[in-house]
Amino acid sequence: MHQPPPTSGSEERSISVLVVTWNNETTLPDCLTALRQELPAGGEILCFDNHSVDGSRAIAESYGARVEASDSNVGFAAGMNRLATTARGEVLVLLNPDVFLHSGALRTMLQHFSTEDEHKIVGGLLLGADGKPELTSARLFPTAWSVISWLLSRRRSTRPLPMASQEVEAVSGAFFATTRTLWRQVAGFDEAYRHSWEDLDFFWRASGTGATVWFEPGAAATHLGGASVRQAPLAIDALRLGGALRFVRKRQGALAAAFLRTALLFRSLTALALDVLHIHRLDGPRRTRALALLRLALSGEGGRRLQLPVEPE
């Protein structure tokens, strides 16, 4: 199913670009430079800073962003929700601080929105630093079985991306747009997702209201990926798997979540047993991670010990 021709003048919709940062001073200047070149007249940039200990806040302010600074790391979902409450644009564009827009990306994306109450989400084409397309730009909703397969094999999907604009199940949360009307109707992100999976949950809940999700390859951007994850990879890995558990439980039910927890238990126990037997030794951080995953498997996604990192590792 292909996108019908855009309505003339649809690119004139007012726009708010929302960016959440956490110690992103190395990527933020390039992100905001590219964004400034693409931002239409009257568009605004809003930035939520998750208690960065570097110069992220000052950088965002120097580019004219309206910055809200947090006194703690409340996470991506909560940061985006706070920005959306004060956004003035009819169209909200969510952008990661390590995404660099290509020429014409925003204009192409905005052509999908002909009215301020458009019931639609549009994601762009993300390219890695090597220029290769990221397959998460257009994807199916993960299931308990696909996550278990990844846990046990570490093999990712190789499903090819569409060549033209078309409706899909989900896009990447690193660069997508929706209307303020739909965002409010769906109540934004579920803040119980501490890191990752909040985007997939949003797309799933939006589709339940009759909204459509579109992949637009003409709206391209380079995505370095993992700007936050690289700062605390082991702590965030447990949070991401907690998000996977929550999504599976909400979408597929308690039984599917129990299967996923069993697979997680098996994987973490195996890693710890091999470590104890001196067959495959774990260093300190990886042992801590394995224990965190074990606790996650035993307690579920609501485990109180799963906390966002305060400072980079």
N, C-alpha and C positions, 0 to 999 in steps of 0.2 A: 504494500500500500504506500503510494508516494504522496508527498505533500502537494496540495493544490497551489497554484501560483499565489504569491503573497499579495495582499491588498495594497493598492497604491497608497503611499503616505504612511504605511504602518510603521516605518522606521522612526516616525516622529513621536512615538510614545515616550513619556518621561521615564527616566531610568535612575535607579539607585544601585550602585555596585557595592556589595558587602564583602569585606575581607577580615578574617580572623587571624591574628598573628600570635606566635609564641617563639620569641628569639629567632626572628627571620631576617636579621639585618643583611645577610649575605645575598638573599634573593629578592627582598622587597623593593629595592631601587629599580631593578630591571622590570619587575612586575608592574610597578606603578608608572614607570616611564612608558611602557607599551600601552597600558590602560589609558593614560592621559592622551596619547595619540589617537586612540579609538573612541574616547568618550564623546558622545554628542553634546552639543550646546545645551546647557541647563541640566546635564547629568551630574549626579553627586557621587562622591566616594565616601563610604563610611567604614571605619576600621575599629575593631574591638581588639584590644591588646590584653592577652591573658597573662599579665604580670611578667612581662619579659624582663630579663636582667641585662639585655643588650640595648642597642639603639633603635629598636623597631618603632617605638612610639614616636620618637623625634623624626625619624625618616618619614613615617606616614603623614605627620603634621606638615613637614616641609613640602609635600606634594599636594597640599590642600585638602587632605582627608579630614573629615570630622571624626575625631578619635574619642572613643570611650575606653578608659583604662580600668582594668580590674585589679583588686588587691590580692587576688589569688587566681590560680589556673582553674577556671570553671569548665573548660572544655570547648570544643568546636561548636557543638549543638547549642549550648547555652549562649555562647557568644553571638552566633548568628541570630538566634531568637531575639536577643536584646537589640541588635542592630535593626532588625526588621520592624520592631515596634516604633522606631523613630524615622524610618525611611519615608521619603516623600514621593518617590517614583511610583508610577503605575506598574512598571516592570522591575522586578528584583533580579539582579544578576549575582550569583554566588561564585566567588573567585578565590582560589587558594593563593597564598602568597608566593608560591613557586611556579605559578602559571604565567606565561608570557604570550599575550594575544598577538596573533598575526594580523596583517593589514586586512581590514574589512570584516573581521570576525564578529564584532558587535552589531554592525549594520545588518549582516546576513542573519544573525540570530533574531534581531528585533523585527525582521520582516515577517516572522511567524505570528506576531501579536498585533492583530488588527483592532482589537477593542480592549479596554482596560479590565474587563472581566473574562478575558479568554481563559478557558478551562484547559490549560495546556502547560507542559513542562518541555523545555527544549535544551538538549545538551550538545556541546560541540565536540569536534574531533581533537583528541589530545595526541600529541606526538612526543616521544621520548627525546632525550638529549641526542640520541643517535638518529633521530628523524623517523624512527619506525612508529607506526600507529599503536596506541595502547588499546588492547582489546576490551578494556573496561569502559571505553567510550560508548559502547552500545552492547548491552548484555541482557541475559536472562536473570530472573531472580534466583539466587542461590537456594539450594534445598539442604536439608540435613544430610542427604546422601552425597551431594557434591562437595560439601564441606568435609565430610568424613573421608571421602576419596582424596581430597587435598591434604588432609592431616596425615594420612597414611603413606601417600606417594609423593606429595609436594608437586604434583603435576597440575598445571593450570589449564584452563580451557583454551583451545586453539580455534574456536569458532570465529570465522572471518567477519569483518565489519561490513555493513552495507555500503555500497558504492554511491548511493544517492540518499537524499533525505527520505526518511520513512519512520513509521511508528514502531516503537520497540517497547520492551518491558521496562528497561531501566537504562540510565546513562551514568556518567561519572559525576560524583558530587564535587569534583574539583573545579568544574566550569559548567554551570547550567543557569537557565533563566526560567522564571515563572511570573505570574501576575501577583500583585499584592493581594488581590481578592482571593485567589486560590490558596495562597500561603495562609491567610487568616482563616479561611474555611477549614483547612486541614489542621490548623493550630500549630503550624511550623514543625520544627524538629522535636522529636521525643528526647528530652534531656537525660533520660536514664541511660542512653548510649554514651558511655564515657569517652570512647574514641572509636570512630568508624562505625559503619552500618546505619547511622542515622539518615543518610541520604537514601539508601535502599528502602528503609522503613517509610520515609516520606513519600517516595514514588509509589510504593505499594498502597499506602493509605489514600493517596490522591487518586490512584486508579479506581479505588473502591467508590469514589464519589462520581465516577464517570469521566474524570480527566484523562487526557491522552499524554503520552510521553513520546517525544520525537528526537531522533538523532539527526543532527545537521552537520554533515561533513564539510560544508562550506564555511563553517565557523571554526576555524582551526587555531590551535595554540600549542606552544611547546610547554611540556610539563616535566619539571625535573623529578618530581615525585619524592615522597618521604622526607620533606623538609623538617617535619616535627618528629617523625619516627626515628630518624638518624640520631636525634639528640638523646633519646632514651629508648632504644630499640627493644630491650628485654621487658621493661615495665609496660610499654605500650602494646607489645604482642599479647600479653595476657588480657589487657583491656579490649583489644580487638576480638579475641575469641569470646570474651564475655558478651560483646555485641552480637556475635554470630549466634550464641545461645539464645539471646533475647529475641532476635529476629525469627529464628526457627520456631521458638515457642509461640510467638504471636501469630505467625503465618501458618504453621503446620500443626501446632498443638503440642501438648505435654509429652506424648509418646515419642514424637520425632526428636524433641529436645533431649529426652532421656537416652535415646540411641546416640546422639551426638556427645552427651556427657560421658557415656560409656567408652566411646572411642577416645575421648580426651583423657579419661582415666587410664586406659590401656597405654596410650602414648607416653604420658608423664611417668607412670610407674615403670615402664620399660626403660626409659632414659635414666631414672634414678637407680634402678636395679643394676644396669650396666655400669653405672658410676661406682656403686658400692662394691661390685665385684671386680673393679679395676679393668674392665673390658673396654669401656669407652669412657674415659674420665671427663668430667665436666669442670670447667673453671667456676670460680665463685659466682659471677653474674648468671651463668647458664644454669647452675644448680638452683639459684634463687628463683629463676624463671620456671624451672621444672616444678619446684615446690608451689609456686603461685598457680600454675596450671593444674596441679593436683588439687589444691584447695578449690579452684574454680569448678573442677569436675565433681567434687564432693558437695559443695555448697550451692552451686548454680550461679547464674549471672548476678544475683543480688549480694554476693559475698562482699562484706564490708571492707575487706583488706585490699580490694581492687581500687586503687586511688590514682588519680592523675599525677604525673611527676611534677614536682615544684620547680626543680632546676635541671638543666641538662646533665646527663651522666658524665 
